[in-house]
Amino acid sequence: MESTQTSPASAANFKMIDIGEKKDTERRAVASGYFYAQTSTIARIRERTLPKGDVLVLCEVAGIQGAKKTADLLPLCHPLSLTSVRVWHEMANDHIQVFCEAKTVGKTGVEMEALGGVTAALLCIYDLTKGIDPVLRIGEIKLEIKEGGKSGTWIHPANPSPTQVVQKEEQKSLLGIRSAVLILSDRCSKGEAEDRSGPIAQSWLSAHGANVILNRVLPDDQKNLEKELFSILKNEKPALMITSGGTGVSPRDNTPDAILSVARELGGKEIPGFGELLRTEGAHQTKMSWLSRSTAVLIDHTLIVCLPGNPKAVQEGLDTIAHLIPHVLHVSDGGNHEKIK
């Protein structure tokens, strides 16, 4: 009799990844895909004259349902409590591009939910259209952007996403904000090491709609930094300035001291909550965050935030304070304390 016993070497070894130790963070993902058909078919979809009804409305409903049911279809996908699902489309003569945005606050990302929502929406369009046009095609489904967690923000490199894909609601409030980036590093200023924090800060600000007017690398010298700060504040007048480096406890770490000195001389004020938040959130990644002296000051209409020099800390730090920056700028410009949209 032939044995049906499965050998250990071929036995399946599936398991859900243990995410119990991970912290809850805001998560967001956007996926997209395409539906292709004849131009006459796309025209009927646009005119909403198909026999089965309004395809575009129902595909949005199907996309939302698909995102919500993702964990039921994928055996190892963690069930998530979604805080938001949004489906929309862009039409051309021979195709429809569908987008799905999923959000949650949790321990794992929502990439699969966004992809599941797009897939369901595309299949819905296919199902409602196949009766009048058998020459249909769906495909090119991909993740456009994901945000949150340790990896921060990731954007698909192959095809730049539309503005509405890249920008979150809070990002829109930085549109046109004059911003400056100062990197404090003896080695980088001498060309002995590559500056990796400056490009990250500039990319983050640009992705959030800010206008980066300068990105400069300076040595860890307090008097020189104070001089640069006075000059930039007087001549460039940025609304937002991000510094990176010099926040530790070594003899050459003087960035907070320089910023606070300039703030006192110009009648500015410290905002210690920025530093407290950065240290608290950073400590989830490394206990060394408690040694950081990161802080922020408001001088007239300019917000200056000093971050650690580590590139990863810059990315995570900016993500952490992203929701605070627009409000500070709004209030410093004479606005009241209503919620920023």
N, C-alpha and C positions, 0 to 999 in steps of 0.2 A: 504494500500500500504506500502510495506516495505521501511523504510528510508535507504538511501545510504550515509547519512552524517557521516563523520568520527569524532569520539569523540576526544576531545583534548588529552586524555590520550594516544591514539594510533597514534596520528598524528606524521608523520615523522618530525624530526628536524635536517636536515642535513645542514652543512655549511662548507665552506673552512676555515681553520684556518687563522686568520689575521696575516701575517708575515711582515706587513709594517714597524714596528718599529725595526725589526731585522737588523743587519748589514750584508753586503755582505762579505763573506769569501770564501776561496778556499774550495771546497767540493769534496770528492772522495769516491767512493764505489766500491767494487768488490763482485760479487755474483757468485755462481757456481751451477752446477747441473749435473746429470748423464743420459746418454742414454745407455740402456742395450740391447744386441742382441746376437744371436748365434755367435760363433767364426768365422764361415764361412762368416757370414754377415759382421762382423767387418773387416775381411780380404779384402772383396770386397770394402768396404768403403776406407780402407787404400790404396788399389791398384787403386782406382778411376775408377772402372769398372761397376758401377751401371747404369741401363738403362736411368735414368733421368739425368745423368751427375755427375759432381764433387760435392759431398755432402758437403765436408769440406769447400770449398770456398763459396758455397751458404749459408751455415749456418752462416758464419761470416757476410755476407751481411744482412741476416734476423735478426741476433742479433742486429746489428747496427740500423736497421729499427725499431725493437721492442723497443729499448731504446728510440728512438726519438718519438715514438707514444704512450708512456706510459700514458701521461696525457689525450689522446683521449679515452683511454679505461677505466681509473679509474676516476669516477666522481669528487672526492674530491682531486685529485692529482694536485698540482700546475704545470702549464706549465713552463718548464725550458729551458733556452738557454744553451744547452750542449756545452762545449768547446772541449770535446774529448769523443769518445766511442771506445773501443778496445775489440775485441772478439778473444779468442784463445782456444785451446783444448789440452788435453793430452790423448793419446790412450793406451789401454791395450787390452788383448786378447778378453775379453768379454764385454768391455764397453768403452765409451768415456766420459771423464769429460770435460765439457765446462765452460769457465770463461767469464765474461763480466765485464769490468771496465768502469765506467762512471765518468766524471769530469764536474764540472761547477764552476763558481764564482757567488754565489747568497746567498739568505736568507734562503734557506732550503736545506736539503740533497738530495742526488741522489740515495738513496737505492732502491727505486721503479724502477728507470730507469735501474739500474744494474740487478735487478731481472727480469724486463720485457725483457731485452735483452737476458738473459740466457734462459728464457722460450721460446722466439721466436726462438732462435737458436736450441733448443732441438726439438721443434715442426717441424722445417724445416727438421732436420735429420730424424725424424719419417716419415714425409710426403714423402720424397724422397726414403725411404727404405721400406716402408710397402708393396710395390708391389712384393718384392722377399722374405719377411720374415714377417709373421703376428705376430710372437712371439716377440714383442717389448715392452719395458717399459722405461718410463722416470720418474725421481723423484729426491728426496733428494736435492731439490732446497733450497739453503740457502744463507744468507748474510755472506760473509767471513770477511769483514772489512769495516768500514766506518770512514771517517776522516773529520774534519772541524766543525765549529760552537762551541757552548758552551760546548758540551760534549766531544770535542777533538777526540781522537782515540779510537775506539772499535774494538776488534778482537774476532771472534766467539770462545768461550772457548772449544767447544766439540771436535773440530778437528783442530789442528794447520795447518795453511795455508802454502802452498808452498812459498818458498822465493820470487818468483816473485809476489805473491799476497800481501805480507806484505810490501815489500819495494817499495817506490816511487822512481822516478828517482833521486831526490836529496838525498835520503837516501843512495843510493849506494856509494856516494862519502865519506861517513863516515866509510866505511868498513876498519877494521883494525886500526882505529884511537885510540891511547892510550888515555884513558879518566879517569878522577877522579871526585868523588862527595864528597863534604864537606857540612855537615849540621850543622848550627850554632843554638844551642838551649840549654839554661841552663837546662830546665826541661828534655829534651830528653837525654842529656848527663848524668844526674843523675838517669835515669831510672824512672822518675816520670811521663813521658808521652811517648806515642808511636811515633816513627819517621815514618811519612807517606809520607814525601816529598822525602826522600832518595830512597825508592823503586820505586817511580814514575820516578825520574830522571834516575835511573839505567835502568829501563825497557825501557824508551824512547831511551836512548843511545844504548842499546843492540838491540832494534828493528830497529834502523838506521844503524846497522852494526858495531858500535864502540866496542872496547875492553875495558871494564871497569876494571881498574887495582886496584882501591880501592874505598870504600864507607865508609866514616868515620863521626861520630857524635862528635862535639866539643862544649864546652861551649862558651857563648857569651863573649869572652875575647880577646881584640884586640892584646895584646902582645903574647898570646898563639897562636892565629891564624897566626900572622906574622911568628912566629917560625915554625909552621907547613908548611906554604907556602914555606919558604926557604928550608926546608928539602925535601918536595915533588918535588919542582922544580929541586933541585940538584940531588936527588937520583932516583926518579921515572921518571922524564922527560916526563910528559904527554903532548900531543899536545893540549888537551882540558880539562879544569877544570870547573865544574859547582858547584857554591855554592848556598845554599838556607838558608835564614834567616838573620836577623840582618841588613836589609836594611831600617828600619823605622827611627823614630826620638826619640825613647826612649833612656835613658842613656846607656843601654846595647846594643844598635844597632850600631855596629862598623865595620861591614863587609866591606863596601866600603872604610872606612878609612884605614883598614889594607891592603886591596888589593892595594890601591893607594900608600900607604907608601912603600910597597914592590916593586911596579913598579918603583917608583922614585929612590929607592936605586939601583935597578938592571938595570936602563936605559931603562925601558919599556915605553909604551905610552898608554894613555887612549883612548878608542873609545866611546865617549859620545853618538853616534847615537844609540847604543844598548839600553841604558837607555831611551832615548827619544822615541824610537819605542815601548818599553815595556810599558811605562807609557801611551802613546797615545792609544795603543790597549787595555790595561787593563782598561782604563777609560770608555770604552764601557760597561764594566761589573760593575764597581764600581768607583765612583769618588775618593775613598780613594787611588787609584793608583797614583794620583798626589803627594801623600806624600812619595812614595817610592823613595829611592836613588839608585836604581839599576843602574849598569854601567858595563863596560867591559874594560879589559886591555890586551895588548899584550906584553908579556915579552919573548924576544928572539923568540922561535918558539912555545910558549904556549899561547893559548887564555884562559883567565879566565873571566867567566861571572857570576855575582852575581844576583840571583833572589830572590824574596820575599820568606818567609817561608811557606805561605799557599800552601797546596798540589795542589789545583786547579790552583793557579797562576803559579806553577812550570810547570804543563802540558801545560797551555795556553801560558806561556812565551816561552817554548822550541818550541812549534809549530810556534810561531810568528817569532822567529829568525832562524828557521831551514834552510831557504834559504841563510842566511848570513854566517853561520858557515863554510861551505865548502870553500867559496870564501876567507875568512880571512885566513884559514889554507893554502890554495893554494898559496896565495900571500906571506904569511909569510915564506913559504918554498922556495921562489925564483921564483914562477910562475908569469906570467903577468896578465893583467886584462881582458883577454878574458872571455867570458861567460862560466861558469862551466856547463858541460853537466850533 
